[in-house]
Amino acid sequence: MDENILDYFGKVLMLDVRDRTIRNWDMILDGKMKGAAAQQVRDKLLNFNREQIEVLKWLIPQIVDLNLHNLLAMVEEHNEIKVEIYDGEANNNINEISDGLAGELYTEDGWIKRFSQKRYDEI
């Protein structure tokens, strides 16, 4: 594996979970998803004006990031839960490699800034 193990995990988490979730919700709010669940959401937002929809769009990454933070904190706190990456030779427990999984998300060197392609507003 060319990338460092934590960066590999972080990149996959950002692209396949964070960005995908934000993209899906943006598509729902923009009317680009046509399923029953998407329609149900849009029906509930019929009385929202453009500014209110923009607030929801701002809020989506905040909610996604808090969920990712809590997921990573849970992995840190429960030793019986192991997330391992196989590097071609051995399984590597990401909790043992990191000095704090939830913290890997943040700062200029964090996974969100380095790997996510979707908006990020640090609060």
Rosetta constraint file for C-alpha pairs under 8 A:
AtomPair CA 1 CA 5 HARMONIC 7.80 0.50
AtomPair CA 1 CA 87 HARMONIC 5.31 0.50
AtomPair CA 1 CA 88 HARMONIC 6.77 0.50
AtomPair CA 3 CA 7 HARMONIC 6.45 0.50
AtomPair CA 3 CA 8 HARMONIC 5.84 0.50
AtomPair CA 4 CA 8 HARMONIC 6.16 0.50
AtomPair CA 5 CA 9 HARMONIC 6.30 0.50
AtomPair CA 5 CA 85 HARMONIC 6.87 0.50
AtomPair CA 5 CA 87 HARMONIC 7.48 0.50
AtomPair CA 5 CA 92 HARMONIC 7.68 0.50
AtomPair CA 5 CA 94 HARMONIC 7.53 0.50
AtomPair CA 6 CA 10 HARMONIC 6.02 0.50
AtomPair CA 6 CA 94 HARMONIC 6.41 0.50
AtomPair CA 6 CA 97 HARMONIC 7.33 0.50
AtomPair CA 6 CA 98 HARMONIC 7.31 0.50
AtomPair CA 7 CA 11 HARMONIC 5.91 0.50
AtomPair CA 7 CA 111 HARMONIC 7.41 0.50
AtomPair CA 8 CA 12 HARMONIC 6.28 0.50
AtomPair CA 9 CA 13 HARMONIC 6.05 0.50
AtomPair CA 9 CA 85 HARMONIC 7.56 0.50
AtomPair CA 10 CA 14 HARMONIC 6.04 0.50
AtomPair CA 10 CA 104 HARMONIC 7.89 0.50
AtomPair CA 10 CA 105 HARMONIC 7.88 0.50
AtomPair CA 10 CA 111 HARMONIC 5.54 0.50
AtomPair CA 10 CA 115 HARMONIC 7.49 0.50
AtomPair CA 11 CA 15 HARMONIC 6.08 0.50
AtomPair CA 11 CA 111 HARMONIC 6.69 0.50
AtomPair CA 11 CA 115 HARMONIC 5.34 0.50
AtomPair CA 11 CA 116 HARMONIC 7.45 0.50
AtomPair CA 12 CA 16 HARMONIC 5.54 0.50
AtomPair CA 12 CA 17 HARMONIC 7.53 0.50
AtomPair CA 13 CA 17 HARMONIC 5.25 0.50
AtomPair CA 13 CA 18 HARMONIC 6.55 0.50
AtomPair CA 14 CA 18 HARMONIC 4.76 0.50
AtomPair CA 14 CA 19 HARMONIC 5.97 0.50
AtomPair CA 14 CA 111 HARMONIC 6.97 0.50
AtomPair CA 14 CA 112 HARMONIC 6.50 0.50
AtomPair CA 14 CA 115 HARMONIC 6.13 0.50
AtomPair CA 14 CA 116 HARMONIC 5.15 0.50
AtomPair CA 15 CA 19 HARMONIC 5.07 0.50
AtomPair CA 15 CA 20 HARMONIC 6.56 0.50
AtomPair CA 15 CA 115 HARMONIC 7.07 0.50
AtomPair CA 15 CA 116 HARMONIC 5.94 0.50
AtomPair CA 15 CA 117 HARMONIC 7.37 0.50
AtomPair CA 16 CA 20 HARMONIC 5.60 0.50
AtomPair CA 17 CA 21 HARMONIC 5.91 0.50
AtomPair CA 18 CA 22 HARMONIC 6.28 0.50
AtomPair CA 18 CA 61 HARMONIC 7.87 0.50
AtomPair CA 18 CA 64 HARMONIC 6.48 0.50
AtomPair CA 18 CA 65 HARMONIC 7.37 0.50
AtomPair CA 18 CA 68 HARMONIC 7.90 0.50
AtomPair CA 18 CA 116 HARMONIC 7.36 0.50
AtomPair CA 19 CA 23 HARMONIC 5.94 0.50
AtomPair CA 19 CA 116 HARMONIC 6.36 0.50
AtomPair CA 19 CA 117 HARMONIC 6.59 0.50
AtomPair CA 19 CA 118 HARMONIC 5.71 0.50
AtomPair CA 20 CA 24 HARMONIC 6.05 0.50
AtomPair CA 21 CA 25 HARMONIC 6.29 0.50
AtomPair CA 21 CA 64 HARMONIC 7.43 0.50
AtomPair CA 22 CA 26 HARMONIC 6.09 0.50
AtomPair CA 22 CA 60 HARMONIC 6.50 0.50
AtomPair CA 22 CA 61 HARMONIC 6.27 0.50
AtomPair CA 22 CA 64 HARMONIC 7.48 0.50
AtomPair CA 22 CA 118 HARMONIC 7.27 0.50
AtomPair CA 23 CA 27 HARMONIC 6.16 0.50
AtomPair CA 23 CA 118 HARMONIC 7.89 0.50
AtomPair CA 24 CA 28 HARMONIC 6.29 0.50
AtomPair CA 25 CA 29 HARMONIC 6.20 0.50
AtomPair CA 25 CA 60 HARMONIC 7.45 0.50
AtomPair CA 26 CA 30 HARMONIC 6.00 0.50
AtomPair CA 26 CA 57 HARMONIC 6.83 0.50
AtomPair CA 27 CA 31 HARMONIC 6.06 0.50
AtomPair CA 27 CA 32 HARMONIC 4.86 0.50
AtomPair CA 27 CA 33 HARMONIC 5.69 0.50
AtomPair CA 28 CA 32 HARMONIC 5.93 0.50
AtomPair CA 28 CA 33 HARMONIC 5.16 0.50
AtomPair CA 28 CA 34 HARMONIC 7.92 0.50
AtomPair CA 28 CA 38 HARMONIC 5.41 0.50
AtomPair CA 28 CA 39 HARMONIC 7.93 0.50
AtomPair CA 28 CA 41 HARMONIC 7.58 0.50
AtomPair CA 28 CA 42 HARMONIC 7.35 0.50
AtomPair CA 29 CA 41 HARMONIC 7.94 0.50
AtomPair CA 29 CA 42 HARMONIC 6.72 0.50
AtomPair CA 29 CA 53 HARMONIC 7.47 0.50
AtomPair CA 29 CA 57 HARMONIC 7.99 0.50
AtomPair CA 31 CA 38 HARMONIC 7.89 0.50
AtomPair CA 31 CA 42 HARMONIC 7.53 0.50
AtomPair CA 33 CA 38 HARMONIC 6.04 0.50
AtomPair CA 33 CA 39 HARMONIC 7.96 0.50
AtomPair CA 34 CA 38 HARMONIC 6.13 0.50
AtomPair CA 34 CA 39 HARMONIC 6.47 0.50
AtomPair CA 35 CA 39 HARMONIC 6.21 0.50
AtomPair CA 36 CA 40 HARMONIC 6.11 0.50
AtomPair CA 37 CA 41 HARMONIC 6.39 0.50
AtomPair CA 38 CA 42 HARMONIC 6.31 0.50
AtomPair CA 39 CA 43 HARMONIC 6.02 0.50
AtomPair CA 40 CA 44 HARMONIC 6.45 0.50
AtomPair CA 41 CA 45 HARMONIC 6.50 0.50
AtomPair CA 42 CA 46 HARMONIC 6.28 0.50
AtomPair CA 48 CA 52 HARMONIC 5.73 0.50
AtomPair CA 48 CA 53 HARMONIC 6.45 0.50
AtomPair CA 49 CA 53 HARMONIC 6.40 0.50
AtomPair CA 50 CA 54 HARMONIC 6.24 0.50
AtomPair CA 51 CA 55 HARMONIC 6.37 0.50
AtomPair CA 52 CA 56 HARMONIC 6.44 0.50
AtomPair CA 53 CA 57 HARMONIC 6.28 0.50
AtomPair CA 54 CA 58 HARMONIC 6.19 0.50
AtomPair CA 55 CA 59 HARMONIC 6.13 0.50
AtomPair CA 56 CA 60 HARMONIC 6.20 0.50
AtomPair CA 57 CA 61 HARMONIC 7.66 0.50
AtomPair CA 58 CA 62 HARMONIC 7.28 0.50
AtomPair CA 59 CA 63 HARMONIC 6.31 0.50
AtomPair CA 60 CA 64 HARMONIC 6.21 0.50
AtomPair CA 61 CA 65 HARMONIC 5.88 0.50
AtomPair CA 61 CA 119 HARMONIC 7.25 0.50
AtomPair CA 61 CA 120 HARMONIC 6.75 0.50
AtomPair CA 62 CA 66 HARMONIC 6.21 0.50
AtomPair CA 62 CA 121 HARMONIC 7.79 0.50
AtomPair CA 63 CA 67 HARMONIC 6.25 0.50
AtomPair CA 64 CA 68 HARMONIC 6.28 0.50
AtomPair CA 65 CA 69 HARMONIC 6.03 0.50
AtomPair CA 66 CA 70 HARMONIC 6.11 0.50
AtomPair CA 67 CA 71 HARMONIC 6.08 0.50
AtomPair CA 68 CA 72 HARMONIC 6.16 0.50
AtomPair CA 68 CA 102 HARMONIC 7.73 0.50
AtomPair CA 69 CA 73 HARMONIC 6.09 0.50
AtomPair CA 69 CA 102 HARMONIC 4.97 0.50
AtomPair CA 69 CA 103 HARMONIC 7.80 0.50
AtomPair CA 69 CA 105 HARMONIC 7.34 0.50
AtomPair CA 70 CA 74 HARMONIC 6.03 0.50
AtomPair CA 70 CA 102 HARMONIC 7.26 0.50
AtomPair CA 71 CA 75 HARMONIC 6.42 0.50
AtomPair CA 71 CA 102 HARMONIC 7.95 0.50
AtomPair CA 72 CA 76 HARMONIC 6.30 0.50
AtomPair CA 72 CA 101 HARMONIC 5.57 0.50
AtomPair CA 72 CA 102 HARMONIC 4.97 0.50
AtomPair CA 73 CA 77 HARMONIC 6.15 0.50
AtomPair CA 73 CA 101 HARMONIC 6.57 0.50
AtomPair CA 73 CA 102 HARMONIC 5.33 0.50
AtomPair CA 74 CA 78 HARMONIC 6.13 0.50
AtomPair CA 75 CA 79 HARMONIC 7.21 0.50
AtomPair CA 75 CA 81 HARMONIC 6.06 0.50
AtomPair CA 75 CA 82 HARMONIC 7.10 0.50
AtomPair CA 75 CA 83 HARMONIC 7.67 0.50
AtomPair CA 75 CA 95 HARMONIC 7.21 0.50
AtomPair CA 75 CA 101 HARMONIC 7.97 0.50
AtomPair CA 76 CA 95 HARMONIC 6.02 0.50
AtomPair CA 76 CA 100 HARMONIC 7.22 0.50
AtomPair CA 76 CA 101 HARMONIC 6.58 0.50
AtomPair CA 82 CA 93 HARMONIC 6.37 0.50
AtomPair CA 82 CA 94 HARMONIC 7.91 0.50
AtomPair CA 82 CA 95 HARMONIC 7.50 0.50
AtomPair CA 83 CA 93 HARMONIC 5.68 0.50
AtomPair CA 83 CA 94 HARMONIC 6.09 0.50
AtomPair CA 83 CA 95 HARMONIC 7.31 0.50
AtomPair CA 84 CA 91 HARMONIC 5.68 0.50
AtomPair CA 84 CA 92 HARMONIC 5.00 0.50
AtomPair CA 84 CA 93 HARMONIC 4.32 0.50
AtomPair CA 84 CA 94 HARMONIC 5.93 0.50
AtomPair CA 85 CA 91 HARMONIC 5.44 0.50
AtomPair CA 85 CA 92 HARMONIC 5.11 0.50
AtomPair CA 85 CA 93 HARMONIC 6.62 0.50
AtomPair CA 85 CA 94 HARMONIC 7.20 0.50
AtomPair CA 86 CA 90 HARMONIC 5.55 0.50
AtomPair CA 86 CA 91 HARMONIC 4.34 0.50
AtomPair CA 86 CA 92 HARMONIC 6.15 0.50
AtomPair CA 87 CA 91 HARMONIC 6.61 0.50
AtomPair CA 87 CA 92 HARMONIC 7.42 0.50
AtomPair CA 92 CA 96 HARMONIC 7.96 0.50
AtomPair CA 92 CA 97 HARMONIC 7.77 0.50
AtomPair CA 93 CA 97 HARMONIC 6.67 0.50
AtomPair CA 94 CA 98 HARMONIC 6.15 0.50
AtomPair CA 94 CA 101 HARMONIC 7.90 0.50
AtomPair CA 95 CA 99 HARMONIC 7.70 0.50
AtomPair CA 95 CA 100 HARMONIC 7.53 0.50
AtomPair CA 95 CA 101 HARMONIC 6.60 0.50
AtomPair CA 98 CA 104 HARMONIC 7.93 0.50
AtomPair CA 100 CA 104 HARMONIC 6.72 0.50
AtomPair CA 101 CA 105 HARMONIC 7.67 0.50
AtomPair CA 103 CA 110 HARMONIC 7.70 0.50
AtomPair CA 104 CA 110 HARMONIC 5.24 0.50
AtomPair CA 104 CA 111 HARMONIC 6.08 0.50
AtomPair CA 105 CA 110 HARMONIC 4.78 0.50
AtomPair CA 105 CA 111 HARMONIC 4.75 0.50
AtomPair CA 105 CA 112 HARMONIC 5.52 0.50
AtomPair CA 106 CA 110 HARMONIC 4.43 0.50
AtomPair CA 106 CA 111 HARMONIC 6.62 0.50
AtomPair CA 106 CA 112 HARMONIC 6.45 0.50
AtomPair CA 106 CA 113 HARMONIC 7.42 0.50
AtomPair CA 107 CA 113 HARMONIC 7.32 0.50
AtomPair CA 108 CA 113 HARMONIC 5.93 0.50
AtomPair CA 108 CA 114 HARMONIC 7.54 0.50
AtomPair CA 109 CA 113 HARMONIC 6.68 0.50
AtomPair CA 109 CA 114 HARMONIC 6.49 0.50
AtomPair CA 110 CA 114 HARMONIC 6.23 0.50
AtomPair CA 111 CA 115 HARMONIC 5.52 0.50
AtomPair CA 111 CA 116 HARMONIC 7.10 0.50
AtomPair CA 112 CA 116 HARMONIC 5.01 0.50
AtomPair CA 112 CA 120 HARMONIC 7.51 0.50
AtomPair CA 113 CA 120 HARMONIC 7.71 0.50
